Structure formats: C-alpha cells, structure tokens
C-alpha cells in the first residue's frame, strides 16, 4: 500500500508543496532501533545511536539549540539537515551502520533506514539516509550530527556567478553558456514578480537524481517504477538539485521555486508548479511541449475534466501522468491569466489558498468565466490546451 501511495499522486503533492513554498512538517520516528552489525556495547556506537534517538524524537532546527547538531561548518549552522523533510515522515527508523568515515577517523558515517513492515511481513522502505557523527567536546552524547553535502563536495569542481554557486558531481563539467542563462533567468523572474533575488543559491549538477540525492545524504529514496525518466530536479529552498545532464545548470523550473518561495509562497501546488512550468518548462520539456502532452492526455481520455482533477488533487493511476497533468494545466492557467490581467492578476491567483472549490472559483473568475459553472472551466481547459499546443 505504501509503495503504491508514494508512486502515485502522494509523491507529486508532497514534492509540489515543498517546492512551492509550503513548510513541510517533520514527523518524529515512532521508534529508533539498532540493526544487525550495530554493536551498542562499543561506547562510540552506543553514544551515536543514543544521539540519533534524541534527534529523531524532534528532527527539526531546534537540534542545534539542543546541542545535537554540529555548528562547526557554515552549512551546518545555517542549513542543518536538508534531508529531514523527506526522511522524517513518521516511519520507524533503524540505525543500520555506524562506521568510520575514513580509516582511523573519529568521524562516523551513520546510515538510517526508514521503513514500515506490513501484515504480510513485507517491507515498505521510505529512505536510506546518510548523516555524519562528529566527536565534539561538550556534546550531550560526545558527538553531534552533521550533513553529508559539505563533505561530499570538498574536492568537487565548482563555478560561481552572481548569487549562484554550481557544484559538479565528479564526471560533470561546467557549461559557461548555461551558467550565464541561469543567472539572467533568476534576475528576470525576480523582476517579473517584483521580489528580491536570493542572496545565495547552491546548485548541485549531476548525471541523475541518484547522483544529486547521494550528494545531500540520500542513498535511497523511492522512484516511480516503469519506463519513465530517472533524471529530474528538486528545489530545497536555497539548494537546487539538477539531475538532468541535458539541462545541467539551466534547470529553470527549480530556479522559479527558489526565487519566489521565500517571499511569495504559492497558495496551491497547481499554481506553484504551474508558474514554474510556464516560465521554466518541466524536466527538459518546454511549456509548448507540456501543452502538447496535456492535449494528448485529453484526447485519449474524454472523461478527464479540470474541475474533477482539482477536486481529486490530480489523483490518477500513473505517477508520471499525474505530474504532467498538474504541471501543464497549471502552466496553461498561469499563461492565460497573465495575458488577460498581467502580473497583478496572476499573483492574486498564485497566492490563493483554500479548498478545491475555492481554487476552482478563483481560477474561473480570473479567466473571465462563470464561477458557478464548472462546465465552462472544463470546456475552456480542453479548448485552450488545443490552442496553446499549436500556437504558444
């Protein structure tokens, strides 16, 4: 059941909410145990497992104030655990490894498996997280936790321009043209929405999502099964993961989230992802290509309606289709509202919060349709997708 939920719309919604500026709750683990090979009769291992238990009881930014998270590096002081919002979703945790980061090192690599067991004895793993335990004087358990990214990037190639620093997973090479495009794009989005340019952004450039997720401390996180893409991107506030080598530094979709998120959080995943797709495309596809994909979905399923998708939170059986429907539809709405009302009208709908019916009324009104007649919205959706797929 958990695998099915994660591979369908639940995964899309969780990612969309975080990227669109919503605060993601970090749920404590109901239990923290030591796995095979984790020998707690060894003093260091026992202390590290106790430290993990204390942290996972309240896995948020208060860990620094409680002395559980290191402040030795600027990254740990200012950012902390960037994997927390995905790993800490209320799953039982098992410490499956406490081993020296390097031979003879006093820093330990700590792997934590988050997984549930079902009634049939099967396992539903959510994540395999990698943190580090650093021996520090005065620490409650003789150690403090630290994130993976500062250690992973120590010898990586990097480039900086404006507020952006690009970090290259070994095997990737800087692309000056994309670096320049990315910097100009960030400025243009900030000007369009009249918000400030982020003071600093870190962008991790890799060959796949596996690459960039390992860079921040995820050795496993579920992906949708089947023949879909393994490349992608993710916004983590002031850190962007770019796991698509065809896009590299110019992952515009995620830059939109990083520019707008801090000062102009989206009221819904539909408009949050929609505006990012309208300006920056999605997974290497241009907005026009996304509209064509939307049109193909509409033509293959006459029962699809926009009002129905909004009310069901875009729940469809296929995770890739759910994502594309959400992103392309949101982009179509954003484009039409901007052409009708300009940036002020688009901002008002972008920030609109409420239940699905509130969102439907707000969108239909901004589109100049009857807010009490969802059929007009459904008809507009099909007609406009056909127009945009040809003319955008």
N, C-alpha and C positions, 0 to 999 in steps of 0.2 A: 504493500500500500504506500509506504513512504517513497519508494523509488518512483512509483507512478506519479505521485503528487509532485515530487521535485522535477520530474522530467516534463511536466505539463505546465499549466499557466502559473502555478505557485512560484516556480523558479523565475519566470518572467516578471511577475509582480514584485517579488522581493528585491530583485536587482533594480527594477524600474523605480521603486520607491526610494531606494538609497541614492541612486544616481540623480534623481530629480530633486533631491534636497531634503527628503524626509529623514528624521532621526530614526535609526533602526535600534530597537530595544535589544539589549544583550542579556539573554536569559541564562541564569546560573545553571550549571550542571547538577542534576539531582543526586549524582553520586560520582566519586572520583576514586578509581581503584588502580592498583599496580598490576601490570601484565606480566606474562612469562618473561623471565630473564631480568626483571627489575627487582634486584635484591635489596630490600629495605633494611637488612641487617648491616649494610655498609653505611657509615654515618653520612657521607655526602649524598648518597642516593636517597636515604631516608629524609634528609633535610630538603632536597629538591622536590620530592613527592609531597611533602607537607606544604611547601611553598606553592606548588601547583593547586593543591586543595584549597588553600586560603585564597588564592587568586580567583579560581573558578567559582567560589562562593559568591563573588561580586566582581565579575570580569569587566570593569569599566575604568574610566580615567582616574577614579579615586585610588587605584592601585599605587600610583606614585606617592600620594599623600600618606598612604598606609605603609610605605616603605617596601612594597612588594615588587615594584617595577623600577628598574635602574634609571638613573638620570645622568649617567656618565657621558652619554653622547647627546648632541643636539637633537637628533632624530627621536631618541627615546624620551627626552624631556618634553618635546613639543608635540610629538605624534603618538607615541606609545604603540599599542597593539593594533596594527591596521588590519589584522585578520579577525579581530574579535566579533565584528557584526555578522560575519558569515559562520564562524565556528560555533559561537555560543548561542544556540537556539534551543536549549533545554534538553539536549541529548546526554545520556550518561557518558562520562569520559574515562578513558583508560590510558594511563601513562605506559606506553609500550617501549620506551627507550630513554635511558639517561646515560649517555656515553660521552667521553671527552671529545670536544670539537676538533682538537688536533692531538696527536700522541703526546702525552705528558702535559697537556694543557689543563689549567684549573677551570676553564670554561666548559660547561657541559651542553651538549646538544640534547634537547628534550623533545621527544615526539609524543603527541597526544592524539589518540583516536577517539572520535565522537561517533557513537553508533548505538542503535537500538536492536534488540532481538525481538522477533515476532513469536506468536504462539506455536508456530510450527518448527521453531528452532533456527530459522533463517536469520541472517544479519542484514541490517539496513544501515550501512555506514554513511555518515554525512561528510566527514572531513578527517584528514590526517594533517595535523598542524605541527609545525616545527618552530619552537622557541629556543632561547638560549638562557642558561642559568649562569650568572657571573658571581664569583665569590667577591663579596664586598664587606668591609668592616662595618659593624653596626647593623647589618641586615637582620631582620627577625629570625630568619632561618639560615643565616650565614651566607645566603645567596639572594640575588634579585634577578628577576626575569628581564629579558631584552628581546627585541625583534630581530628578524632574520635579515632584513634588507640592508642595514648598514654593513653587515659582514659579507653578504653576497657581492656587493658592489665594490668592495675595497680595491680590486685590481681591474675593474671594468673600464672600457673606453667611455668617455663622456664628452658632450658638447653643450655649451650654454649660449643662449641668445635671448636678450630681453629678460623676462621673468621666468624663462623655461630652461631647465636642465634636462637633457636627454641622456639616459643611461642605457648602454648597449650590452645585452646578454652576449657572452662570448660567441662569436660566429656572425654577429650582425655588424654592419658598417654604417657610419653616418652618411646621410644623404643631404647635402647642403641645400638643394632646391626645396626639399620637403621641410627642412628646418625653417627656411625663410617663409614658406607658405603658412606654416603653423603659427609663427609669430605674428604675421599680418592678420591671420584669421582671428586670433584671440583679441587683437585690438578692434577688429571690425565688429565682432559680436558685442563687446563691451560698449562700443559707441552706439550701435543699433538700439540696445536696450537701456542705454544711459546708466550703466553700472560701472564700477571700478574694475580695472584689470587686476587679476590676482597678483599678490606680491611675489609669489613664487609657486612654480609648478614643477614637479618631478615627473618625467615620462620614462617608463621602462619599455624598451623596444626589444621584442623577442620574435622568434620564428613561429610561436604558437601560444595558446593560452597556458599550456603546461609550462612553457618556458617562464612566462611572466608571473604565473602564480607561484612557482617554486621560488622565484626571486623574493617574494614577500613572506614566504613561510608556509605555503600550502603544497604538500607533497601529494595530496589527493583531494579533489572536490568533484562531485557528480557532474557529468555532462550528459546531455540528451543522447540516447542511443540512435543508431541508424546512420544513413549516409550523409548527414549534414556536415556543415563546416566545423573544423576544430580550431579555426582561427577566430579571433574576436578582440574585444576591448572591454575595459571596465574603468569606471571612474570611482576613485576612493577619496574624493574631496580634493586635496592638493597633490594627489598622486594619480597618474593615469597609467593603466596597463594597456600596451599596444601589442597584441599578439597576432598581428596580421602583417607579414612582411611585404605584401602588396601595397599596404598603406603606410606602414612604418611610422615616422614622426608625425605625419599629417592625418592623425586619427581625429578628424574634425568633430564627429559626433560626440566624443567624450570631452573635447575641449568646451563644447557648449555647456555641458553639465558643470564643468569646473568654473566657468566664468559666471554662470547665472546662479548656481546653487547657493553660494554664501549669502548673497544679498537679495536674490529674487527666487526663492524656492517655489517650485511648481505645486499647484494645488492637487494635481492628479497625475498619475503615470501616463495617461493618454496624451495630455498636452506637454508634459515634461519630455517624454520620448518623442512626441510629435515635432516639437520645435527643434530638438536636436537633430532629427532626421530631415526636417525641412531645410535646415541650414547646412548640415554636415553629412547627409546620407546615412547609410546603415550598412556596416560590415562590407565596405567596398562598393556598395551599390549607390548610385546617385539617386536623388529624390525621384526623378522621372522613372528610373528603373524600378523603384519601390512602388510607384503608382501603377506601372505595368503589371507588377506582381500582384498587387491588390486587385486589379481588374481581372486577372486570370482566376483568382480565387472566387470572385463574384460570379464569373461566367460558369465556373464548374459547380457552383452550389447556389441555386436560386433561393434557398431558404435563409441565407445569410441576410441579416439586417443590421444596420448600425445601432439602432436602439436596443436590439436584442444583445448584441455584443457588449455594449456598455453595461447593460443590466447584469449580464453574466460575468462581467470583468474579463471579457475576451477568453473565456474558457472554451477551448476546442481541443480535440484529442491529440493533435500533433503540436509539439512544443515549438518547432520552427515556424509553423504556420501561425500559431498564436502570436509569436513575436512579430512576424512580418505584418500581420493584420493590425496589431496595435500601433506599430511604428508608422506604417504607411498611412493609416487612417488619421492618426494624429497630425502627420505632416500635411495631409490634404486639408484638414480643418484649419491648421495654422496658416497655410498659404492663402486660403480663401478669405479668412478673416483679415489678414494683413492687407490684401488687395482691396477689401471693402472699407476697412476702418483704420488702416495704418497701425503703427506700433502701439498706440494707446489702447485701441480696441483689442489687439492681440494680447497685450499684457493683462488686461482685465480677465480674459478667459483663462489665460495661462495660470493665473493665481487663484482661480475659482476652486473652492473646496466644497465638499458636501457629498451626499449620497448620489447614486447613479441618476436618479430623476432630476436632482438639482443640476448635475452636469449636463444632462440632456437639454433641460430648459435653457441653461446659459448658452450652450452651443447653438441651438436653433435660433435663439434671439439674436446672437451675434452674426449669424448667417443671413438674417433677414427673413427667417421662416416663422411659421406659426408655432409658438412654444407649446401649444396644446395638441398639436397634430404630429405625432411621431412619424406618420406615413410620409409627410413632406420631407422630413430629415432622411428617412430611408431612401426615398427616391433621389434626393439630392446626392447622397453618397454614391449611388451607382452611376448617375449621370456625370457627376464631377470627376469620378475616377476615370471614366472613359475619356473625358476631355483632357484631363491632366496627363494621362498616359500617352497622348498623341502630341500635345501642344506645349507641355511645360518645358 
